[in-house]
């Protein structure tokens, strides 16, 4: 009788122990912190950060550039049941190879990134990755992790000093996310591409290319701010092998060339 009771007691302890271990692995502090950030606060953060970049960079509104980029982004959204109108894309005239997400569903793309891409599929890969950062609220989570909840709320309330704002803007535009966040964005972005019938291979090739290109005149910010690029490219290629897509034309080569020429024209005008 005692043996049966002891066995039942042990069997009861096992699932309780497993549950306790699983809950212990969650970062409850960060989870509770991010939940304290309201939608209104994120909207304000997005407005403040965009104002910083808008006032320091030249925004490109040329429809020959903006329209095709938006069409590519909209395709990714629609095939993943996301409403394109809820997102805002900004294109800035900057030679750095960079793109980054801002709070409140905003995506900033530098002209240098468009010129560094060899195809529309590569640009789609970068945008899908950044869309994943947006959907997972990685930017806000990183700000809270690096600066603290109080500082983030202070920024959103317009009470932060100029140096704090400068550091925060630098953080969202170039500082790397954690490896866990990057991998989550990689694989979520890969799912977005696959659902939109876009191969993941060009994104992996883009990572390899930027990581190995020593002749690039400007620092490849997008890849240098994303750690372990080679490893990430490899597991994206593995994903592509197990997720083949039907051959589907994303953007004709002539249209892609027209987009890049429009960007080059803008750069010449600035010079």
VOMI-857530 format. One record per residue (C-alpha): x, y, z; residue number from 0; residue in three letters. Coordinates in steps of 0.02 Angstrom, whole numbers, padded with zeros to 5 digits. Layout:
<node x="X" y="Y" z="Z" num="NUM" residu="ala"/>
...
This chain:
<node x="00000" y="00000" z="00000" num="0" residu="unk"/>
<node x="00141" y="00119" z="00049" num="1" residu="unk"/>
<node x="00231" y="00082" z="-00115" num="2" residu="unk"/>
<node x="00076" y="00129" z="-00216" num="3" residu="unk"/>
<node x="00056" y="00292" z="-00120" num="4" residu="unk"/>
<node x="00241" y="00333" z="-00144" num="5" residu="unk"/>
<node x="00230" y="00295" z="-00330" num="6" residu="unk"/>
<node x="00077" y="00404" z="-00350" num="7" residu="unk"/>
<node x="00166" y="00544" z="-00255" num="8" residu="unk"/>
<node x="00317" y="00532" z="-00370" num="9" residu="unk"/>
<node x="00207" y="00530" z="-00525" num="10" residu="unk"/>
<node x="00122" y="00687" z="-00461" num="11" residu="unk"/>
<node x="00287" y="00776" z="-00429" num="12" residu="unk"/>
<node x="00356" y="00743" z="-00604" num="13" residu="unk"/>
<node x="00232" y="00852" z="-00703" num="14" residu="unk"/>
<node x="00238" y="00985" z="-00567" num="15" residu="unk"/>
<node x="00427" y="00989" z="-00581" num="16" residu="unk"/>
<node x="00422" y="01000" z="-00770" num="17" residu="unk"/>
<node x="00295" y="01141" z="-00762" num="18" residu="unk"/>
<node x="00401" y="01236" z="-00636" num="19" residu="unk"/>
<node x="00556" y="01213" z="-00743" num="20" residu="unk"/>
<node x="00464" y="01276" z="-00898" num="21" residu="unk"/>
<node x="00397" y="01430" z="-00810" num="22" residu="unk"/>
<node x="00568" y="01466" z="-00739" num="23" residu="unk"/>
<node x="00639" y="01480" z="-00915" num="24" residu="unk"/>
<node x="00524" y="01625" z="-00959" num="25" residu="unk"/>
<node x="00590" y="01799" z="-00931" num="26" residu="unk"/>
<node x="00440" y="01858" z="-00833" num="27" residu="unk"/>
<node x="00517" y="02027" z="-00793" num="28" residu="unk"/>
<node x="00536" y="02070" z="-00977" num="29" residu="unk"/>
<node x="00365" y="01998" z="-01020" num="30" residu="unk"/>
<node x="00280" y="02105" z="-00889" num="31" residu="unk"/>
<node x="00381" y="02258" z="-00941" num="32" residu="unk"/>
<node x="00334" y="02247" z="-01124" num="33" residu="unk"/>
<node x="00151" y="02224" z="-01080" num="34" residu="unk"/>
<node x="00157" y="02388" z="-00984" num="35" residu="unk"/>
<node x="00194" y="02479" z="-01146" num="36" residu="unk"/>
<node x="00026" y="02533" z="-01215" num="37" residu="unk"/>
<node x="-00017" y="02553" z="-01398" num="38" residu="unk"/>
<node x="-00025" y="02741" z="-01371" num="39" residu="unk"/>
<node x="00151" y="02740" z="-01298" num="40" residu="unk"/>
<node x="00219" y="02642" z="-01446" num="41" residu="unk"/>
<node x="00134" y="02762" z="-01565" num="42" residu="unk"/>
<node x="00217" y="02908" z="-01478" num="43" residu="unk"/>
<node x="00386" y="02820" z="-01482" num="44" residu="unk"/>
<node x="00364" y="02793" z="-01668" num="45" residu="unk"/>
<node x="00322" y="02976" z="-01697" num="46" residu="unk"/>
<node x="00472" y="03037" z="-01597" num="47" residu="unk"/>
<node x="00596" y="02922" z="-01682" num="48" residu="unk"/>
<node x="00531" y="02960" z="-01855" num="49" residu="unk"/>
<node x="00544" y="03147" z="-01820" num="50" residu="unk"/>
<node x="00728" y="03122" z="-01776" num="51" residu="unk"/>
<node x="00768" y="03034" z="-01940" num="52" residu="unk"/>
<node x="00655" y="03145" z="-02044" num="53" residu="unk"/>
<node x="00743" y="03301" z="-01981" num="54" residu="unk"/>
<node x="00918" y="03231" z="-02009" num="55" residu="unk"/>
<node x="00898" y="03138" z="-02174" num="56" residu="unk"/>
<node x="00821" y="03172" z="-02345" num="57" residu="unk"/>
<node x="00658" y="03077" z="-02366" num="58" residu="unk"/>
<node x="00626" y="03009" z="-02540" num="59" residu="unk"/>
<node x="00446" y="03026" z="-02600" num="60" residu="unk"/>
<node x="00476" y="02999" z="-02786" num="61" residu="unk"/>
<node x="00337" y="02880" z="-02845" num="62" residu="unk"/>
<node x="00459" y="02793" z="-02963" num="63" residu="unk"/>
<node x="00549" y="02733" z="-02807" num="64" residu="unk"/>
<node x="00415" y="02726" z="-02675" num="65" residu="unk"/>
<node x="00279" y="02639" z="-02774" num="66" residu="unk"/>
<node x="00377" y="02482" z="-02827" num="67" residu="unk"/>
<node x="00450" y="02462" z="-02652" num="68" residu="unk"/>
<node x="00277" y="02474" z="-02575" num="69" residu="unk"/>
<node x="00209" y="02349" z="-02701" num="70" residu="unk"/>
<node x="00341" y="02222" z="-02648" num="71" residu="unk"/>
<node x="00305" y="02252" z="-02465" num="72" residu="unk"/>
<node x="00117" y="02243" z="-02492" num="73" residu="unk"/>
<node x="00135" y="02074" z="-02576" num="74" residu="unk"/>
<node x="00222" y="02004" z="-02422" num="75" residu="unk"/>
<node x="00087" y="02075" z="-02309" num="76" residu="unk"/>
<node x="-00062" y="02016" z="-02411" num="77" residu="unk"/>
<node x="00001" y="01838" z="-02429" num="78" residu="unk"/>
<node x="00024" y="01832" z="-02241" num="79" residu="unk"/>
<node x="-00146" y="01906" z="-02200" num="80" residu="unk"/>
<node x="-00073" y="02069" z="-02137" num="81" residu="unk"/>
<node x="-00154" y="02235" z="-02181" num="82" residu="unk"/>
<node x="-00029" y="02341" z="-02281" num="83" residu="unk"/>
<node x="-00115" y="02504" z="-02236" num="84" residu="unk"/>
<node x="-00066" y="02479" z="-02053" num="85" residu="unk"/>
<node x="00118" y="02494" z="-02097" num="86" residu="unk"/>
<node x="00218" y="02645" z="-02152" num="87" residu="unk"/>
<node x="00372" y="02636" z="-02264" num="88" residu="unk"/>
<node x="00498" y="02777" z="-02269" num="89" residu="unk"/>
<node x="00642" y="02785" z="-02394" num="90" residu="unk"/>
<node x="00790" y="02895" z="-02346" num="91" residu="unk"/>
<node x="00930" y="02955" z="-02460" num="92" residu="unk"/>
<node x="01077" y="02876" z="-02369" num="93" residu="unk"/>
<node x="01217" y="02775" z="-02449" num="94" residu="unk"/>
<node x="01230" y="02654" z="-02303" num="95" residu="unk"/>
<node x="01165" y="02479" z="-02336" num="96" residu="unk"/>
<node x="01032" y="02480" z="-02203" num="97" residu="unk"/>
<node x="00849" y="02455" z="-02160" num="98" residu="unk"/>
<node x="00771" y="02454" z="-01988" num="99" residu="unk"/>
<node x="00606" y="02446" z="-01898" num="100" residu="unk"/>
<node x="00534" y="02582" z="-01787" num="101" residu="unk"/>
<node x="00396" y="02566" z="-01656" num="102" residu="unk"/>
<node x="00217" y="02585" z="-01717" num="103" residu="unk"/>
<node x="00239" y="02475" z="-01873" num="104" residu="unk"/>
<node x="00361" y="02585" z="-01968" num="105" residu="unk"/>
<node x="00499" y="02528" z="-02085" num="106" residu="unk"/>
<node x="00644" y="02638" z="-02140" num="107" residu="unk"/>
<node x="00743" y="02591" z="-02295" num="108" residu="unk"/>
<node x="00903" y="02677" z="-02354" num="109" residu="unk"/>
<node x="00934" y="02702" z="-02538" num="110" residu="unk"/>
<node x="01103" y="02616" z="-02512" num="111" residu="unk"/>
<node x="01011" y="02455" z="-02473" num="112" residu="unk"/>
<node x="00909" y="02462" z="-02634" num="113" residu="unk"/>
<node x="01067" y="02485" z="-02737" num="114" residu="unk"/>
<node x="01157" y="02345" z="-02644" num="115" residu="unk"/>
<node x="01021" y="02219" z="-02686" num="116" residu="unk"/>
<node x="01044" y="02124" z="-02850" num="117" residu="unk"/>
<node x="00859" y="02084" z="-02867" num="118" residu="unk"/>
<node x="00688" y="02123" z="-02798" num="119" residu="unk"/>
<node x="00692" y="01955" z="-02709" num="120" residu="unk"/>
<node x="00840" y="02011" z="-02605" num="121" residu="unk"/>
<node x="00750" y="02171" z="-02556" num="122" residu="unk"/>
<node x="00595" y="02070" z="-02513" num="123" residu="unk"/>
<node x="00703" y="01961" z="-02400" num="124" residu="unk"/>
<node x="00766" y="02110" z="-02302" num="125" residu="unk"/>
<node x="00592" y="02186" z="-02288" num="126" residu="unk"/>
<node x="00518" y="02020" z="-02229" num="127" residu="unk"/>
<node x="00652" y="02009" z="-02095" num="128" residu="unk"/>
<node x="00614" y="02186" z="-02034" num="129" residu="unk"/>
<node x="00427" y="02152" z="-02042" num="130" residu="unk"/>
<node x="00457" y="02007" z="-01923" num="131" residu="unk"/>
<node x="00547" y="02125" z="-01803" num="132" residu="unk"/>
<node x="00394" y="02239" z="-01811" num="133" residu="unk"/>
<node x="00269" y="02099" z="-01781" num="134" residu="unk"/>
<node x="00369" y="02029" z="-01634" num="135" residu="unk"/>
<node x="00390" y="02203" z="-01557" num="136" residu="unk"/>
<node x="00577" y="02176" z="-01550" num="137" residu="unk"/>
<node x="00621" y="02361" z="-01558" num="138" residu="unk"/>
<node x="00521" y="02406" z="-01404" num="139" residu="unk"/>
<node x="00583" y="02252" z="-01312" num="140" residu="unk"/>
<node x="00762" y="02298" z="-01351" num="141" residu="unk"/>
<node x="00740" y="02478" z="-01296" num="142" residu="unk"/>
<node x="00668" y="02419" z="-01130" num="143" residu="unk"/>
<node x="00807" y="02291" z="-01108" num="144" residu="unk"/>
<node x="00947" y="02414" z="-01148" num="145" residu="unk"/>
<node x="00878" y="02576" z="-01074" num="146" residu="unk"/>
<node x="00749" y="02522" z="-00947" num="147" residu="unk"/>
<node x="00562" y="02545" z="-00941" num="148" residu="unk"/>
<node x="00574" y="02715" z="-00857" num="149" residu="unk"/>
<node x="00685" y="02787" z="-00993" num="150" residu="unk"/>
<node x="00571" y="02722" z="-01131" num="151" residu="unk"/>
<node x="00418" y="02799" z="-01050" num="152" residu="unk"/>
<node x="00516" y="02961" z="-01025" num="153" residu="unk"/>
<node x="00558" y="02964" z="-01211" num="154" residu="unk"/>
<node x="00377" y="02934" z="-01261" num="155" residu="unk"/>
<node x="00323" y="03074" z="-01146" num="156" residu="unk"/>
<node x="00443" y="03197" z="-01225" num="157" residu="unk"/>
<node x="00542" y="03214" z="-01064" num="158" residu="unk"/>
<node x="00705" y="03137" z="-01121" num="159" residu="unk"/>
<node x="00857" y="03244" z="-01155" num="160" residu="unk"/>
<node x="00941" y="03263" z="-01323" num="161" residu="unk"/>
<node x="01082" y="03141" z="-01282" num="162" residu="unk"/>
<node x="00960" y="03006" z="-01228" num="163" residu="unk"/>
<node x="00861" y="03029" z="-01388" num="164" residu="unk"/>
<node x="01019" y="03021" z="-01492" num="165" residu="unk"/>
<node x="01073" y="02859" z="-01408" num="166" residu="unk"/>
<node x="00900" y="02783" z="-01428" num="167" residu="unk"/>
<node x="00892" y="02830" z="-01613" num="168" residu="unk"/>
<node x="01065" y="02754" z="-01640" num="169" residu="unk"/>
<node x="01007" y="02597" z="-01552" num="170" residu="unk"/>
<node x="00854" y="02569" z="-01661" num="171" residu="unk"/>
<node x="00946" y="02607" z="-01824" num="172" residu="unk"/>
<node x="01106" y="02509" z="-01801" num="173" residu="unk"/>
<node x="01123" y="02412" z="-01639" num="174" residu="unk"/>
<node x="01105" y="02225" z="-01654" num="175" residu="unk"/>
<node x="00962" y="02128" z="-01578" num="176" residu="unk"/>
<node x="00999" y="01975" z="-01472" num="177" residu="unk"/>
<node x="01039" y="01814" z="-01565" num="178" residu="unk"/>
<node x="00872" y="01743" z="-01509" num="179" residu="unk"/>
<node x="00777" y="01891" z="-01581" num="180" residu="unk"/>
<node x="00877" y="01886" z="-01743" num="181" residu="unk"/>
<node x="00843" y="01702" z="-01767" num="182" residu="unk"/>
<node x="00659" y="01729" z="-01731" num="183" residu="unk"/>
<node x="00654" y="01870" z="-01860" num="184" residu="unk"/>
<node x="00751" y="01764" z="-01985" num="185" residu="unk"/>
<node x="00634" y="01615" z="-01974" num="186" residu="unk"/>
<node x="00475" y="01718" z="-01960" num="187" residu="unk"/>
<node x="00532" y="01821" z="-02109" num="188" residu="unk"/>
<node x="00571" y="01660" z="-02203" num="189" residu="unk"/>
<node x="00392" y="01603" z="-02170" num="190" residu="unk"/>
<node x="00327" y="01769" z="-02236" num="191" residu="unk"/>
<node x="00428" y="01747" z="-02396" num="192" residu="unk"/>
<node x="00375" y="01566" z="-02420" num="193" residu="unk"/>
<node x="00191" y="01610" z="-02396" num="194" residu="unk"/>
<node x="00213" y="01746" z="-02528" num="195" residu="unk"/>
<node x="00293" y="01620" z="-02647" num="196" residu="unk"/>
<node x="00462" y="01707" z="-02636" num="197" residu="unk"/>
<node x="00619" y="01604" z="-02616" num="198" residu="unk"/>
<node x="00721" y="01625" z="-02457" num="199" residu="unk"/>
<node x="00883" y="01589" z="-02551" num="200" residu="unk"/>
<node x="00910" y="01769" z="-02612" num="201" residu="unk"/>
<node x="00904" y="01832" z="-02431" num="202" residu="unk"/>
<node x="01035" y="01703" z="-02380" num="203" residu="unk"/>
<node x="01143" y="01750" z="-02530" num="204" residu="unk"/>
<node x="01125" y="01934" z="-02485" num="205" residu="unk"/>
<node x="01193" y="01898" z="-02311" num="206" residu="unk"/>
<node x="01341" y="01803" z="-02382" num="207" residu="unk"/>
<node x="01374" y="01941" z="-02508" num="208" residu="unk"/>
<node x="01376" y="02085" z="-02384" num="209" residu="unk"/>
<node x="01476" y="01988" z="-02256" num="210" residu="unk"/>
<node x="01612" y="01950" z="-02382" num="211" residu="unk"/>
<node x="01613" y="02109" z="-02488" num="212" residu="unk"/>
<node x="01771" y="02203" z="-02438" num="213" residu="unk"/>
<node x="01758" y="02332" z="-02578" num="214" residu="unk"/>
<node x="01594" y="02408" z="-02524" num="215" residu="unk"/>
<node x="01625" y="02596" z="-02505" num="216" residu="unk"/>
<node x="01513" y="02614" z="-02353" num="217" residu="unk"/>
<node x="01493" y="02504" z="-02202" num="218" residu="unk"/>
<node x="01362" y="02369" z="-02232" num="219" residu="unk"/>
<node x="01263" y="02420" z="-02078" num="220" residu="unk"/>
<node x="01121" y="02297" z="-02104" num="221" residu="unk"/>
<node x="01233" y="02146" z="-02100" num="222" residu="unk"/>
<node x="01364" y="02210" z="-01976" num="223" residu="unk"/>
<node x="01227" y="02246" z="-01850" num="224" residu="unk"/>
<node x="01159" y="02070" z="-01866" num="225" residu="unk"/>
<node x="01275" y="01944" z="-01781" num="226" residu="unk"/>
<node x="01338" y="01776" z="-01848" num="227" residu="unk"/>
<node x="01289" y="01816" z="-02027" num="228" residu="unk"/>
<node x="01369" y="01661" z="-02104" num="229" residu="unk"/>
<node x="01280" y="01545" z="-01983" num="230" residu="unk"/>
<node x="01115" y="01631" z="-02012" num="231" residu="unk"/>
<node x="01136" y="01622" z="-02200" num="232" residu="unk"/>
<node x="01170" y="01436" z="-02187" num="233" residu="unk"/>
<node x="01012" y="01395" z="-02089" num="234" residu="unk"/>
<node x="00912" y="01504" z="-02208" num="235" residu="unk"/>
<node x="00980" y="01401" z="-02353" num="236" residu="unk"/>
<node x="00927" y="01244" z="-02259" num="237" residu="unk"/>
<node x="00754" y="01320" z="-02240" num="238" residu="unk"/>
<node x="00749" y="01357" z="-02427" num="239" residu="unk"/>
<node x="00792" y="01176" z="-02468" num="240" residu="unk"/>
<node x="00645" y="01112" z="-02367" num="241" residu="unk"/>
<node x="00527" y="01250" z="-02425" num="242" residu="unk"/>
<node x="00538" y="01258" z="-02615" num="243" residu="unk"/>
<node x="00427" y="01385" z="-02700" num="244" residu="unk"/>
<node x="00348" y="01387" z="-02871" num="245" residu="unk"/>
<node x="00436" y="01495" z="-02998" num="246" residu="unk"/>
<node x="00346" y="01659" z="-02988" num="247" residu="unk"/>
<node x="00403" y="01826" z="-03057" num="248" residu="unk"/>
<node x="00409" y="01953" z="-02916" num="249" residu="unk"/>
<node x="00464" y="02101" z="-03020" num="250" residu="unk"/>
<node x="00526" y="02096" z="-03200" num="251" residu="unk"/>
<node x="00712" y="02131" z="-03218" num="252" residu="unk"/>
<node x="00672" y="02285" z="-03321" num="253" residu="unk"/>
<node x="00564" y="02356" z="-03181" num="254" residu="unk"/>
<node x="00699" y="02320" z="-03052" num="255" residu="unk"/>
<node x="00827" y="02409" z="-03161" num="256" residu="unk"/>
<node x="00709" y="02556" z="-03179" num="257" residu="unk"/>
<node x="00692" y="02567" z="-02988" num="258" residu="unk"/>
<node x="00880" y="02565" z="-02962" num="259" residu="unk"/>
<node x="00907" y="02695" z="-03098" num="260" residu="unk"/>
<node x="00780" y="02809" z="-03014" num="261" residu="unk"/>
<node x="00878" y="02791" z="-02851" num="262" residu="unk"/>
<node x="01042" y="02829" z="-02939" num="263" residu="unk"/>
<node x="00965" y="02985" z="-03015" num="264" residu="unk"/>
<node x="00912" y="03046" z="-02842" num="265" residu="unk"/>
<node x="01088" y="03018" z="-02777" num="266" residu="unk"/>
<node x="01163" y="03117" z="-02922" num="267" residu="unk"/>
<node x="01045" y="03261" z="-02889" num="268" residu="unk"/>
<node x="01098" y="03265" z="-02706" num="269" residu="unk"/>
<node x="01282" y="03266" z="-02754" num="270" residu="unk"/>
